[in-house]
Amino acid sequence: MHVELITAPECPHADDARSMIADCLAQLDLTAQVIETVGPYPSPTVLVDGEDVMGRPAGRDANACRLDLPTRERVMDAMRASLAGPLSDDG
């Protein structure tokens, strides 16, 4: 599982997002390195296996707070989906 936290510089929600990710990993009894990137991004953005947990493409064209902050439920769902692996065509 690849987990990434993307934030804009001085994002006021970065610490909460970081804690939420750690809590979700602990709740699922997972150890995964969380890669943190700071730059001109919608912030905070949480990616699990390269996918934005909020269902938006991970854009790198903004330096602003997100209005649709990642939620614990979305992070947990994305982590569970990653654990389940890709769906096969034959069921």
Backbone as a chain_set.jsonl record, in Angstrom:
{"seq": "MHVELITAPECPHADDARSMIADCLAQLDLTAQVIETVGPYPSPTVLVDGEDVMGRPAGRDANACRLDLPTRERVMDAMRASLAGPLSDDG", "coords": {"N": [[0.857, -1.179, 0.0], [0.585, 2.152, -0.882], [0.829, 5.235, 0.552], [0.173, 8.656, 0.54], [0.571, 11.965, 1.655], [-0.308, 15.063, 0.665], [0.427, 18.412, 0.818], [-0.097, 21.964, 0.913], [2.25, 24.632, 1.483], [2.386, 25.522, 4.907], [-0.191, 24.6, 5.509], [-3.195, 24.643, 7.311], [-4.559, 22.353, 7.954], [-2.925, 20.193, 7.82], [-1.676, 18.82, 10.02], [-3.901, 17.583, 11.258], [-4.742, 15.893, 9.179], [-2.486, 14.264, 8.914], [-2.469, 12.984, 11.435], [-4.929, 11.65, 11.259], [-4.446, 9.836, 9.165], [-2.457, 8.238, 10.367], [-3.964, 7.194, 12.504], [-5.891, 5.71, 11.082], [-4.281, 3.791, 9.814], [-3.327, 2.485, 12.108], [-5.731, 1.523, 13.186], [-6.418, -0.374, 11.293], [-4.393, -2.082, 11.7], [-1.978, -1.796, 10.269], [1.24, -1.247, 8.849], [2.655, 1.222, 7.152], [4.672, 3.234, 5.131], [4.279, 6.682, 5.087], [4.363, 8.943, 2.62], [5.274, 12.273, 2.447], [4.507, 15.238, 0.789], [5.19, 18.546, -0.015], [3.952, 21.38, -1.558], [2.657, 23.241, -4.384], [-0.303, 22.438, -4.111], [-3.757, 21.269, -3.964], [-4.858, 21.314, -0.701], [-5.351, 19.608, 2.412], [-4.339, 16.728, 0.55], [-5.009, 13.324, 0.326], [-3.57, 10.468, -0.827], [-4.09, 7.129, -1.742], [-2.494, 4.459, -2.937], [-2.011, 6.039, -5.179], [-4.441, 7.219, -5.775], [-6.746, 9.801, -5.176], [-8.398, 10.001, -2.147], [-10.787, 11.311, -2.001], [-11.903, 11.071, -4.43], [-11.226, 12.697, -6.544], [-9.179, 13.725, -9.304], [-5.698, 13.777, -8.637], [-4.585, 16.78, -8.513], [-2.06, 19.157, -9.331], [-2.144, 21.855, -9.288], [-2.83, 23.932, -7.668], [-2.628, 26.079, -4.833], [-3.928, 26.004, -2.319], [-6.36, 25.694, 0.327], [-8.321, 22.761, 0.522], [-11.784, 22.414, -0.106], [-13.224, 20.155, 0.172], [-12.371, 18.344, 2.443], [-10.336, 15.5, 3.162], [-11.899, 12.645, 4.558], [-12.145, 10.541, 7.485], [-13.625, 8.219, 7.006], [-13.435, 7.978, 4.19], [-10.662, 7.638, 3.893], [-10.264, 5.24, 5.301], [-11.901, 3.513, 3.751], [-10.49, 3.582, 1.3], [-8.055, 2.45, 2.075], [-8.891, -0.104, 2.868], [-9.84, -1.038, 0.404], [-7.451, -1.122, -0.99], [-6.15, -3.16, 0.384], [-7.779, -5.287, -0.332], [-7.166, -5.592, -2.945], [-6.936, -5.533, -6.607], [-9.941, -5.889, -8.534], [-10.865, -8.803, -10.276], [-11.629, -9.749, -13.691], [-13.003, -12.107, -13.892], [-14.502, -12.502, -11.662]], "CA": [[0.0, 0.0, 0.0], [1.326, 3.404, -0.99], [0.03, 6.323, 1.13], [0.839, 9.937, 0.384], [-0.097, 13.17, 2.138], [0.146, 16.203, -0.121], [-0.044, 19.647, 1.446], [0.473, 23.255, 0.537], [3.022, 25.181, 2.601], [1.653, 26.093, 6.044], [-1.592, 24.154, 5.508], [-3.694, 24.537, 8.679], [-5.186, 21.044, 8.154], [-1.924, 19.141, 7.612], [-1.493, 18.002, 11.23], [-5.084, 16.745, 11.434], [-4.714, 14.856, 8.149], [-1.39, 13.362, 9.287], [-2.959, 12.181, 12.563], [-5.997, 10.783, 10.783], [-3.822, 8.751, 8.412], [-1.816, 7.357, 11.351], [-5.031, 6.5, 13.221], [-6.494, 4.725, 10.181], [-3.319, 2.691, 9.677], [-3.323, 1.754, 13.373], [-7.004, 0.813, 13.33], [-6.378, -1.523, 10.393], [-3.194, -2.829, 12.086], [-1.077, -1.738, 9.121], [2.409, -0.384, 8.888], [2.962, 1.71, 5.806], [5.353, 4.519, 5.126], [3.478, 7.76, 4.519], [5.199, 9.905, 1.927], [4.718, 13.625, 2.551], [4.957, 16.16, -0.241], [4.726, 19.924, 0.191], [4.098, 22.162, -2.781], [1.447, 23.952, -4.823], [-1.341, 21.422, -4.272], [-4.953, 21.392, -3.13], [-4.312, 20.811, 0.544], [-4.532, 18.434, 2.227], [-4.791, 15.653, -0.323], [-4.536, 12.011, 0.75], [-3.58, 9.485, -1.908], [-3.819, 5.731, -1.417], [-2.143, 3.817, -4.21], [-2.057, 7.039, -6.239], [-5.8, 7.727, -5.981], [-7.257, 10.741, -4.184], [-9.473, 9.332, -1.41], [-12.03, 12.048, -2.195], [-12.421, 10.756, -5.754], [-10.844, 13.709, -7.541], [-7.81, 13.545, -9.789], [-4.702, 14.48, -7.825], [-4.062, 17.907, -9.274], [-0.917, 19.867, -8.758], [-2.299, 23.167, -9.894], [-3.422, 24.879, -6.728], [-1.913, 26.277, -3.58], [-5.038, 26.479, -1.506], [-7.045, 24.69, 1.131], [-9.422, 22.047, -0.114], [-13.088, 22.558, 0.527], [-13.676, 18.79, 0.449], [-11.29, 17.737, 3.209], [-10.407, 14.042, 3.266], [-12.566, 12.177, 5.769], [-11.697, 9.262, 8.035], [-14.345, 7.157, 6.3], [-12.856, 7.83, 2.842], [-9.315, 7.079, 4.031], [-10.436, 3.822, 5.675], [-12.413, 2.784, 2.578], [-9.411, 3.463, 0.324], [-7.083, 1.489, 2.598], [-9.505, -1.444, 2.775], [-9.853, -1.41, -1.011], [-6.076, -1.461, -1.344], [-5.885, -4.485, 0.955], [-8.556, -6.281, -1.08], [-6.517, -5.767, -4.252], [-7.771, -5.228, -7.774], [-10.988, -6.841, -8.887], [-10.578, -9.508, -11.524], [-12.753, -9.801, -14.628], [-13.724, -13.371, -13.797], [-15.24, -12.603, -10.426]], "C": [[0.895, 1.231, 0.0], [0.416, 4.528, -0.498], [0.84, 7.605, 1.018], [-0.042, 11.052, 0.927], [0.522, 14.345, 1.394], [-0.448, 17.464, 0.507], [0.599, 20.859, 0.8], [1.288, 23.758, 1.726], [2.098, 25.81, 3.651], [0.169, 25.74, 6.046], [-2.089, 23.987, 6.943], [-4.318, 23.173, 8.985], [-4.187, 19.889, 8.057], [-1.767, 18.241, 8.839], [-2.672, 17.078, 11.467], [-5.098, 15.599, 10.421], [-3.645, 13.815, 8.472], [-1.831, 12.427, 10.417], [-4.03, 11.196, 12.124], [-5.432, 9.587, 10.024], [-3.192, 7.745, 9.383], [-2.859, 6.553, 12.118], [-5.668, 5.41, 12.359], [-5.571, 3.529, 9.989], [-3.307, 1.831, 10.946], [-4.598, 0.938, 13.542], [-7.048, -0.436, 12.453], [-5.164, -2.414, 10.665], [-2.212, -2.941, 10.929], [0.14, -0.882, 9.445], [2.724, -0.022, 7.448], [3.677, 3.037, 5.953], [4.441, 5.537, 4.462], [4.442, 8.779, 3.931], [4.525, 11.271, 2.038], [5.362, 14.522, 1.512], [4.358, 17.528, 0.045], [4.981, 20.693, -1.096], [2.79, 22.837, -3.148], [0.313, 22.982, -5.154], [-2.619, 21.846, -3.565], [-4.626, 20.68, -1.812], [-5.344, 20.713, 1.659], [-5.179, 17.454, 1.243], [-4.182, 14.364, 0.204], [-4.695, 11.071, -0.438], [-3.303, 8.11, -1.325], [-3.654, 5.025, -2.747], [-2.341, 4.764, -5.389], [-3.414, 7.64, -6.51], [-6.21, 8.638, -4.831], [-8.446, 10.081, -3.481], [-10.811, 10.052, -1.566], [-12.573, 11.897, -3.612], [-12.107, 11.779, -6.823], [-9.468, 13.361, -8.073], [-6.846, 14.352, -8.929], [-4.07, 15.573, -8.652], [-2.904, 18.562, -8.565], [-0.952, 21.302, -9.249], [-2.888, 24.194, -8.947], [-2.535, 24.979, -5.5], [-2.934, 26.834, -2.601], [-5.601, 25.336, -0.68], [-8.155, 24.044, 0.321], [-10.712, 22.374, 0.624], [-13.647, 21.197, 0.901], [-12.558, 18.033, 1.17], [-11.448, 16.22, 3.252], [-11.027, 13.636, 4.599], [-11.991, 10.833, 6.204], [-12.348, 8.1, 7.277], [-13.741, 6.905, 4.916], [-11.46, 7.219, 2.901], [-9.407, 5.591, 4.367], [-10.919, 3.001, 4.482], [-11.308, 2.563, 1.542], [-8.37, 2.451, 0.791], [-7.626, 0.07, 2.528], [-9.525, -1.931, 1.334], [-8.453, -1.809, -1.471], [-5.722, -2.851, -0.832], [-6.587, -5.587, 0.17], [-7.923, -6.553, -2.44], [-7.461, -5.481, -5.387], [-8.806, -6.318, -8.014], [-10.618, -7.518, -10.195], [-11.824, -9.549, -12.389], [-13.577, -11.054, -14.482], [-14.33, -13.601, -12.431], [-14.387, -12.659, -9.26]], "O": [[1.839, 1.332, 0.784], [-0.652, 4.751, -1.068], [2.024, 7.644, 1.351], [-1.249, 11.078, 0.688], [1.726, 14.588, 1.483], [-1.659, 17.569, 0.701], [1.685, 20.786, 0.224], [1.039, 23.349, 2.86], [1.158, 26.533, 3.319], [-0.646, 26.519, 6.543], [-1.47, 23.263, 7.722], [-4.579, 22.864, 10.147], [-4.571, 18.728, 8.2], [-1.731, 17.018, 8.702], [-2.485, 15.918, 11.835], [-5.429, 14.465, 10.768], [-3.878, 12.616, 8.318], [-1.592, 11.221, 10.358], [-4.042, 10.046, 12.562], [-5.882, 8.457, 10.215], [-3.376, 6.537, 9.233], [-2.666, 5.361, 12.359], [-5.952, 4.316, 12.847], [-6.023, 2.384, 10.001], [-3.28, 0.603, 10.87], [-4.551, -0.207, 13.99], [-7.649, -1.442, 12.832], [-4.931, -3.386, 9.947], [-1.684, -4.015, 10.639], [0.064, 0.076, 10.214], [3.025, -0.893, 6.631], [3.325, 3.859, 6.8], [3.893, 5.279, 3.39], [5.232, 9.395, 4.646], [3.334, 11.403, 1.752], [6.584, 14.565, 1.368], [3.163, 17.65, 0.314], [6.08, 20.662, -1.65], [1.908, 22.986, -2.302], [0.009, 22.737, -6.322], [-2.581, 22.686, -2.666], [-4.159, 19.542, -1.832], [-6.137, 21.637, 1.842], [-6.402, 17.373, 1.131], [-2.987, 14.307, 0.495], [-5.787, 10.899, -0.979], [-2.394, 7.942, -0.513], [-4.565, 5.002, -3.574], [-2.782, 4.351, -6.462], [-3.543, 8.493, -7.389], [-6.044, 8.294, -3.661], [-9.393, 9.65, -4.138], [-11.86, 9.468, -1.293], [-13.579, 12.514, -3.963], [-12.678, 11.725, -7.913], [-8.667, 12.759, -7.358], [-7.148, 15.48, -8.54], [-3.129, 15.327, -9.407], [-2.797, 18.517, -7.339], [0.079, 21.886, -9.582], [-3.396, 25.224, -9.389], [-1.785, 24.056, -5.182], [-2.823, 27.964, -2.124], [-5.347, 24.163, -0.957], [-8.838, 24.702, -0.464], [-10.713, 22.584, 1.837], [-14.445, 21.082, 1.83], [-11.887, 17.187, 0.579], [-12.564, 15.713, 3.365], [-10.715, 14.214, 5.641], [-11.427, 10.09, 5.4], [-11.685, 7.116, 6.95], [-13.556, 5.755, 4.516], [-11.108, 6.384, 2.067], [-8.699, 4.776, 3.776], [-10.404, 1.911, 4.231], [-11.202, 1.477, 0.972], [-7.857, 1.677, -0.017], [-6.9, -0.856, 2.167], [-9.258, -3.103, 1.068], [-8.302, -2.74, -2.262], [-5.071, -3.628, -1.53], [-6.057, -6.688, 0.023], [-8.12, -7.621, -3.019], [-8.644, -5.216, -5.173], [-8.58, -7.496, -7.737], [-10.114, -6.873, -11.115], [-12.941, -9.404, -11.891], [-14.735, -11.081, -14.898], [-14.641, -14.734, -12.063], [-14.881, -12.747, -8.137]]}, "num_chains": 1, "name": "protein.A"}
